[in-house]
Amino acid sequence: MTTEPLIPVCILAGGLGTRLGEAARGLPKPLVPVAGEPFLFHQLRLLARHGADEVVLCIGHRGELVEEAVGDGSQFGLRVRAVHDPPGLAGTAGAVRGALPLLGEEFFVLYGDTYLRVDYRAVQEARRASGQPALMTVLRNEGRWDQSNVLYANGAVVRYDKRMPTHEMQWIDYGLGVLTPAAFACAGAHADLAEVYADLAAEGVLAAYEATERFYEIGSAQALAETARFLGGSSKT
């Protein structure tokens, strides 16, 4: 029996890469070279291995370079389309809203600077089983890789605060969510996706899935070097 492809994946790929200095060389963050090729290429191959079929890139700064590099996605076994971020300071939530016509009734959202080894199909099914309009993937962090910002219990995000986390928050936003258009109606017109998640958690409608593998990312020069070492090795699944 053939397994159905994953739901569409929305990648927030409009980052500037300003914290990467010379490593970015004016490139949009998804195209920063990592282990011999643009970081986005690693992301897309990972998604294809996990059963993704359709990807929507939300692009901003020098987005035409991203479009040119990725093309239609066929080189990765994917169908890739790009949506330019709305004008002005639309933020990450605004970028997703702008892509909703291409995403359908249920979709993943992840950031264009993260490499996430998780069972994407299990994450998808967990959102459906919860019956909630959104799900956040979380990792027990305890301050190891970044500041913990999630209070998690019984399959749900009880509280999420990226700006002012409390000591009782021992989990962290893993950088992967499953959303429906209804999630934005519940949360209001925030510009930042983190604020959307915070509202959903406060309303008691943000489900959670526990990741077990640490995340890799390229948000800083140090993180970029660490991710390059990992992706330059043999274990990438």
C-alpha distance (Angstrom), angle and dihedral (degrees) to the residues before:
residue distance angle dihedral
M1 . . .
T2 3.81 . .
T3 3.79 115.4 .
E4 3.77 113.9 -128.5
P5 3.82 116.5 -118.0
L6 3.77 119.3 -101.8
I7 3.77 120.6 -93.1
P8 3.85 113.6 -88.2
V9 3.79 117.6 -68.2
C10 3.80 120.8 -137.3
I11 3.81 113.1 -158.3
L12 3.79 117.6 -164.4
A13 3.79 96.3 -140.4
G14 3.80 102.0 161.2
G15 3.81 97.5 101.8
L16 3.80 121.3 137.6
G17 3.80 99.4 -149.4
T18 3.82 91.9 -140.4
R19 3.82 92.7 149.7
L20 3.79 91.6 56.9
G21 3.80 96.2 68.2
E22 3.78 115.1 -172.8
A23 3.81 92.2 2.8
A24 3.80 90.0 70.8
R25 3.83 96.7 44.2
G26 3.79 90.2 -167.0
L27 3.79 93.5 -52.2
P28 3.79 122.7 135.8
K29 3.78 106.7 -98.5
P30 3.85 95.9 -109.5
L31 3.81 89.7 61.0
V32 3.80 96.7 51.3
P33 3.82 106.6 126.0
V34 3.80 113.5 -107.3
A35 3.81 121.9 174.9
G36 3.79 91.6 -15.2
E37 3.80 103.3 -43.3
P38 3.82 141.8 52.7
F39 3.79 112.1 -65.3
L40 3.80 91.1 -125.5
F41 3.80 90.0 62.7
H42 3.82 89.8 60.6
Q43 3.81 89.9 49.8
L44 3.79 94.1 50.0
R45 3.80 93.9 48.3
L46 3.80 90.4 50.0
L47 3.79 91.2 51.8
A48 3.80 92.0 48.0
R49 3.81 90.7 51.9
H50 3.79 89.2 54.4
G51 3.79 93.7 52.5
A52 3.80 104.0 -92.1
D53 3.78 116.1 153.6
E54 3.80 106.4 170.2
V55 3.81 127.8 43.6
V56 3.80 129.5 -179.3
L57 3.80 116.3 -161.7
C58 3.80 117.7 -153.3
I59 3.79 101.4 -153.0
G60 3.78 133.5 -174.6
H61 3.80 128.4 149.3
R62 3.83 108.1 54.5
G63 3.77 88.3 -17.4
E64 3.78 92.1 163.4
L65 3.80 87.8 71.9
V66 3.79 90.0 56.1
E67 3.80 91.5 49.6
E68 3.79 91.4 49.4
A69 3.81 93.8 48.7
V70 3.80 96.7 47.4
G71 3.79 100.6 34.0
D72 3.78 113.7 178.3
G73 3.80 91.9 -24.7
S74 3.80 95.5 -113.3
Q75 3.80 91.3 125.2
F76 3.82 86.5 66.4
G77 3.81 96.5 40.4
L78 3.80 90.3 -106.3
R79 3.78 140.2 110.7
V80 3.79 105.7 -123.8
R81 3.80 126.2 -172.3
A82 3.79 127.6 177.2
V83 3.79 130.8 -142.0
H84 3.79 120.5 -168.4
D85 3.79 114.0 -131.2
P86 3.80 114.0 -103.5
P87 3.84 114.9 -96.3
G88 3.77 119.1 -88.1
L89 3.78 126.8 20.4
A90 3.79 96.3 -33.0
G91 3.81 93.1 153.5
T92 3.78 127.7 -156.7
A93 3.80 94.4 -57.9
G94 3.78 90.4 49.4
A95 3.79 89.8 51.6
V96 3.80 91.4 54.3
R97 3.80 91.6 46.4
G98 3.80 88.9 53.2
A99 3.80 89.9 54.7
L100 3.82 97.2 46.5
P101 3.83 94.7 102.7
L102 3.82 88.4 63.3
L103 3.80 97.4 41.4
G104 3.78 104.9 60.2
E105 3.78 126.7 -157.7
E106 3.82 99.3 -34.3
F107 3.78 132.1 20.8
F108 3.79 146.4 156.5
V109 3.79 120.7 -110.3
L110 3.79 121.8 -160.4
Y111 3.76 136.2 160.9
G112 3.78 121.9 -104.0
D113 3.79 93.6 -125.8
T114 3.82 100.2 55.4
Y115 3.80 133.5 89.0
L116 3.79 108.8 -158.2
R117 3.80 123.6 -170.8
V118 3.77 103.3 -163.2
D119 3.79 138.4 123.9
Y120 3.80 97.5 -92.9
R121 3.79 93.5 -173.3
A122 3.81 90.9 54.1
V123 3.80 89.6 50.2
Q124 3.80 89.9 51.5
E125 3.80 92.5 49.5
A126 3.81 92.5 46.6
R127 3.80 90.6 59.0
R128 3.79 91.1 50.2
A129 3.79 92.7 47.6
S130 3.82 91.3 50.3
G131 3.79 93.8 56.7
Q132 3.82 88.7 -144.1
P133 3.82 124.7 131.0
A134 3.80 92.6 -120.1
L135 3.79 144.1 18.9
M136 3.80 132.0 -159.6
T137 3.79 122.0 -155.4
V138 3.81 109.6 -134.7
L139 3.79 136.2 -169.3
R140 3.79 128.0 -155.9
N141 3.77 97.6 -115.6
E142 3.81 110.7 158.3
G143 3.80 89.7 -166.4
R144 3.81 95.5 -57.2
W145 3.82 103.9 125.0
D146 3.78 102.3 11.8
Q147 3.78 138.0 -19.7
S148 3.80 111.8 -53.1
N149 3.79 111.7 -121.0
V150 3.82 108.9 169.0
L151 3.78 133.2 85.9
Y152 3.79 103.4 -156.9
A153 3.80 130.4 -175.0
N154 3.79 138.0 156.6
G155 3.78 97.7 -5.4
A156 3.79 96.5 -47.5
V157 3.78 140.9 91.2
V158 3.79 103.3 -116.1
R159 3.79 94.9 -176.0
Y160 3.79 134.7 -0.9
D161 3.79 125.1 -171.1
K162 3.77 119.7 164.3
R163 3.80 95.6 177.0
M164 3.81 102.6 42.6
P165 3.81 109.0 19.6
T166 3.80 119.4 178.9
H167 3.80 130.2 -132.3
E168 3.80 91.9 -106.5
M169 3.79 91.2 63.2
Q170 3.81 105.2 97.6
W171 3.82 98.0 160.4
I172 3.79 130.6 72.8
D173 3.78 135.7 -147.5
Y174 3.82 102.2 -100.8
G175 3.80 92.9 -153.6
L176 3.81 98.2 -109.9
G177 3.77 125.7 100.2
V178 3.77 138.7 168.5
L179 3.78 112.8 -140.7
T180 3.77 140.2 178.1
P181 3.82 126.1 -159.1
A182 3.82 86.9 -107.1
A183 3.81 89.1 66.3
F184 3.79 90.3 68.8
A185 3.79 92.2 49.1
C186 3.81 89.3 53.5
A187 3.80 94.5 47.9
G188 3.78 103.2 42.3
A189 3.79 131.4 -133.3
H190 3.81 102.3 -41.1
A191 3.79 119.8 156.2
D192 3.80 95.3 -145.9
L193 3.79 122.1 66.0
A194 3.81 89.0 -144.2
E195 3.81 88.8 62.9
V196 3.79 90.6 50.2
Y197 3.80 89.4 53.8
A198 3.82 91.2 46.9
D199 3.80 91.5 53.9
L200 3.79 92.4 47.1
A201 3.81 90.6 51.0
A202 3.81 90.9 49.1
E203 3.81 89.4 51.6
G204 3.81 90.6 51.3
V205 3.81 93.7 -119.2
L206 3.81 103.0 108.4
A207 3.80 111.9 102.8
A208 3.80 121.3 -161.6
Y209 3.79 139.6 -145.5
E210 3.80 121.9 -159.6
A211 3.80 115.4 -127.1
T212 3.80 117.2 -159.6
E213 3.82 103.7 -168.1
R214 3.79 120.1 75.3
F215 3.81 118.1 -111.3
Y216 3.78 126.0 -117.3
E217 3.80 122.4 -150.0
I218 3.79 143.8 168.7
G219 3.79 101.3 -139.6
S220 3.81 94.3 122.0
A221 3.80 137.0 23.3
Q222 3.81 91.1 -104.7
A223 3.81 93.1 49.4
L224 3.80 90.2 46.4
A225 3.79 91.6 55.0
E226 3.80 91.9 48.6
T227 3.80 92.3 48.2
A228 3.80 91.3 48.0
R229 3.81 89.8 54.6
F230 3.78 91.0 50.6
L231 3.80 96.5 45.5
G232 3.78 90.4 45.0
G233 3.81 88.5 60.9
S234 3.77 129.5 73.9
S235 3.83 104.7 -99.4
K236 3.82 111.8 77.6
T237 3.81 105.8 138.4
